[in-house]
Amino acid sequence: MKTQILVVLLFSSALTAGTANAQPAPFNEIGVTMGHWHLASKDVEADKKLFLALGGKLFMPGGNPLIMFPGLYINLVLGTERGDGASEGSVINHVGFIVDNVQKRVAQWKAAGVTVLQGNNNRLDQAFVVTPDGVRIEILEDKTQQVAVRNEHVHLSLPDAEIPKAQAWYAQTFGGKTGTRNGAPVVDLPGVQIRFARADTKQAVTRGRVLDHIGFDVKDHGAVVKRIEAQGIKLDEPVRKSAACNTITYITDAWGTRIEIVERAPLGPQVQ
């Protein structure tokens, strides 16, 4: 009897831990956390296979594939749209995951058929993965973390004079904390760090590219929209319900990054 109780408790603990690991980061003071990347994928099955091999979990809210990692959802379908253009060359130059051990995870991913590129200057604590349609993902390492892989950053490329403005805008609009990393400006938000790098020229807007937009999840959609509009930021479209019953709208920052604001409905059961 004691053995049965112990097994049940262990199973319940594992289930709770697994569920917790699959959740977004807690909301900040104004009710914002990192939500998703939205790809207008050219090859949904190829992208789905890649992200599952990297350790994502598959859900099908509204009938469309959504891959979840700790701190991040990745949508692969954007209506009937197919994006044109890789992440490099756009305002969102690349996005980033962090793993517990780069070399261990790279070996696993290669064994699963994923093409992995070496880190800069052959760094062993960095690697890159590029999706079949050109979204560049930086892989970095944190040996102290308790999960194999989680979301870490979105890296924006902007003309040098625009970077302080963008840092201040993201901090004010979404309640982020400004700081630096390796001497470069950043904004920390729950579940993500927004990083800024200098670009010699203005980069392409994200709308219409493969990585069409990023999204922030919010606790109270109406309150966050009111805050945004009070700052003089115009919505790209009226607030509406999506096919997955999420409450959504979009804004675009002054540098061309499309951003979805979403109050998310329950995902439903995990598929894979």
KACORZI-V180012 format. One record per residue. N is the residue number from 1. PHI is phi in radians with two decimals (999 if undefined). Layout:
# KACORZI-V180012
n:N phi:PHI
n:N phi:PHI
This chain:
# KACORZI-V180012
n:1 phi:999
n:2 phi:-1.07
n:3 phi:-1.10
n:4 phi:-1.10
n:5 phi:-1.08
n:6 phi:-1.10
n:7 phi:-1.08
n:8 phi:-1.08
n:9 phi:-1.13
n:10 phi:-1.12
n:11 phi:-1.11
n:12 phi:-1.11
n:13 phi:-1.13
n:14 phi:-1.13
n:15 phi:-1.13
n:16 phi:-1.11
n:17 phi:-1.11
n:18 phi:-1.10
n:19 phi:-1.14
n:20 phi:-1.08
n:21 phi:-1.11
n:22 phi:-1.56
n:23 phi:-1.58
n:24 phi:-1.12
n:25 phi:-1.15
n:26 phi:-1.02
n:27 phi:-1.12
n:28 phi:-1.47
n:29 phi:-1.08
n:30 phi:-1.74
n:31 phi:1.46
n:32 phi:-2.17
n:33 phi:-2.54
n:34 phi:-1.08
n:35 phi:-1.93
n:36 phi:-2.68
n:37 phi:-1.80
n:38 phi:-2.08
n:39 phi:-1.69
n:40 phi:-1.64
n:41 phi:-1.16
n:42 phi:-1.45
n:43 phi:-2.44
n:44 phi:-1.05
n:45 phi:-1.14
n:46 phi:-1.15
n:47 phi:-1.16
n:48 phi:-1.07
n:49 phi:-1.05
n:50 phi:-1.10
n:51 phi:-1.20
n:52 phi:-1.18
n:53 phi:-1.14
n:54 phi:-1.34
n:55 phi:2.00
n:56 phi:-1.32
n:57 phi:-2.02
n:58 phi:-1.67
n:59 phi:-2.20
n:60 phi:-2.30
n:61 phi:-1.18
n:62 phi:1.18
n:63 phi:1.51
n:64 phi:-1.96
n:65 phi:-1.21
n:66 phi:-2.32
n:67 phi:-1.80
n:68 phi:-1.99
n:69 phi:-2.11
n:70 phi:-0.94
n:71 phi:1.49
n:72 phi:-2.79
n:73 phi:-1.88
n:74 phi:-2.16
n:75 phi:-1.53
n:76 phi:-1.86
n:77 phi:-2.06
n:78 phi:-2.20
n:79 phi:1.02
n:80 phi:-1.77
n:81 phi:-1.31
n:82 phi:-2.21
n:83 phi:-1.20
n:84 phi:-2.25
n:85 phi:2.15
n:86 phi:-1.25
n:87 phi:-1.21
n:88 phi:-1.09
n:89 phi:1.77
n:90 phi:-1.85
n:91 phi:-1.00
n:92 phi:-1.50
n:93 phi:-1.16
n:94 phi:-2.83
n:95 phi:-2.14
n:96 phi:-2.51
n:97 phi:-1.86
n:98 phi:-2.23
n:99 phi:-2.13
n:100 phi:-1.35
n:101 phi:-2.76
n:102 phi:-1.05
n:103 phi:-1.15
n:104 phi:-1.15
n:105 phi:-1.22
n:106 phi:-1.04
n:107 phi:-1.08
n:108 phi:-1.10
n:109 phi:-1.17
n:110 phi:-1.09
n:111 phi:-1.11
n:112 phi:-1.56
n:113 phi:1.65
n:114 phi:-1.48
n:115 phi:-1.45
n:116 phi:-2.11
n:117 phi:-1.68
n:118 phi:-1.18
n:119 phi:-1.24
n:120 phi:-1.06
n:121 phi:0.96
n:122 phi:1.04
n:123 phi:-1.02
n:124 phi:-1.53
n:125 phi:-1.78
n:126 phi:-2.57
n:127 phi:-2.69
n:128 phi:-2.39
n:129 phi:-2.17
n:130 phi:-2.10
n:131 phi:-1.17
n:132 phi:-0.97
n:133 phi:-1.91
n:134 phi:1.77
n:135 phi:-1.47
n:136 phi:-1.57
n:137 phi:-2.12
n:138 phi:-1.43
n:139 phi:-2.00
n:140 phi:-2.11
n:141 phi:-2.21
n:142 phi:-2.43
n:143 phi:-1.18
n:144 phi:-1.57
n:145 phi:-1.31
n:146 phi:-1.68
n:147 phi:-2.08
n:148 phi:-1.17
n:149 phi:-2.62
n:150 phi:-2.63
n:151 phi:-1.18
n:152 phi:-2.30
n:153 phi:-2.60
n:154 phi:-2.16
n:155 phi:-1.93
n:156 phi:-1.67
n:157 phi:-1.92
n:158 phi:-2.43
n:159 phi:-0.98
n:160 phi:-0.92
n:161 phi:-1.20
n:162 phi:-1.55
n:163 phi:-1.09
n:164 phi:-1.05
n:165 phi:-1.15
n:166 phi:-1.17
n:167 phi:-1.04
n:168 phi:-1.14
n:169 phi:-1.14
n:170 phi:-1.18
n:171 phi:-1.14
n:172 phi:-1.23
n:173 phi:-1.19
n:174 phi:-2.02
n:175 phi:1.26
n:176 phi:-1.47
n:177 phi:-1.94
n:178 phi:-1.37
n:179 phi:-3.00
n:180 phi:-2.34
n:181 phi:-2.43
n:182 phi:0.92
n:183 phi:1.43
n:184 phi:-1.85
n:185 phi:-1.22
n:186 phi:-2.52
n:187 phi:-2.24
n:188 phi:-1.66
n:189 phi:-2.26
n:190 phi:-0.97
n:191 phi:1.49
n:192 phi:-2.81
n:193 phi:-2.02
n:194 phi:-1.54
n:195 phi:-1.95
n:196 phi:-2.25
n:197 phi:-2.21
n:198 phi:-1.37
n:199 phi:-2.03
n:200 phi:-1.23
n:201 phi:-2.36
n:202 phi:-1.10
n:203 phi:-1.58
n:204 phi:-1.17
n:205 phi:-1.18
n:206 phi:-1.40
n:207 phi:-1.00
n:208 phi:1.64
n:209 phi:-1.54
n:210 phi:-1.06
n:211 phi:-1.54
n:212 phi:-1.25
n:213 phi:-2.85
n:214 phi:-1.90
n:215 phi:-2.45
n:216 phi:-1.90
n:217 phi:-1.41
n:218 phi:-2.26
n:219 phi:-1.36
n:220 phi:-2.29
n:221 phi:-1.01
n:222 phi:-1.04
n:223 phi:-1.19
n:224 phi:-1.21
n:225 phi:-1.09
n:226 phi:-1.07
n:227 phi:-1.11
n:228 phi:-1.09
n:229 phi:-1.16
n:230 phi:-1.14
n:231 phi:-1.46
n:232 phi:1.49
n:233 phi:-1.52
n:234 phi:-1.57
n:235 phi:-1.26
n:236 phi:-1.27
n:237 phi:-2.73
n:238 phi:-1.11
n:239 phi:-1.08
n:240 phi:-2.66
n:241 phi:-1.70
n:242 phi:-1.51
n:243 phi:-1.07
n:244 phi:-1.58
n:245 phi:1.21
n:246 phi:-1.43
n:247 phi:-1.57
n:248 phi:-2.41
n:249 phi:-2.73
n:250 phi:-2.31
n:251 phi:-2.31
n:252 phi:-2.26
n:253 phi:-1.22
n:254 phi:-1.19
n:255 phi:-1.90
n:256 phi:1.84
n:257 phi:-1.54
n:258 phi:-1.41
n:259 phi:-2.32
n:260 phi:-1.65
n:261 phi:-1.92
n:262 phi:-2.38
n:263 phi:-1.78
n:264 phi:-1.55
n:265 phi:-1.34
n:266 phi:-0.97
n:267 phi:-1.29
n:268 phi:1.52
n:269 phi:-1.23
n:270 phi:-1.18
n:271 phi:-1.65
n:272 phi:-2.66
